[in-house]
Amino acid sequence: MSGTQMRRWAQQLLSGKDNSTPDLARHAWLLANLAIIGTAAAATFKGLPVSLTELAGALGIANTSGAVATKLKETTEPDVPTPPADGAPQ
């Protein structure tokens, strides 16, 4: 995957339906997941035990709340612009 494709993928992941408006719920979801995984990785690096049950529970809570937050705010997102029927530029 090239740098341009990676940037486009990240933009689509973290933006709303129109792929240009930043989506706070998706950013919070990503940060929560990175914090949980980073904490588990740091504990493992220091030689501390990591409970897989607690890790799975934390990731489940973060992903469920992220999905619910994204779904709840779906109605406030701007719609994707539709091209004109005659094919003329907007």
Stockholm file with secondary structure:
# STOCKHOLM 1.0

chainA/1-90         MSGTQMRRWAQQLLSGKDNSTPDLARHAWLLANLAIIGTAAAATFKGLPVSLTELAGALGIANTSGAVATKLKETTEPDVPTPPADGAPQ
#=GR chainA/1-90 SS CCHHHHHHHHHHHHBCTTSSSBCHHHHHHHHHHHHHHHHHHHHHHTTCCCCHHHHHHHHHHHHHHHHHHHHHTGGGSCCCCCCCTTCCCC
#=GC SS_cons        CCHHHHHHHHHHHHBCTTSSSBCHHHHHHHHHHHHHHHHHHHHHHTTCCCCHHHHHHHHHHHHHHHHHHHHHTGGGSCCCCCCCTTCCCC
//
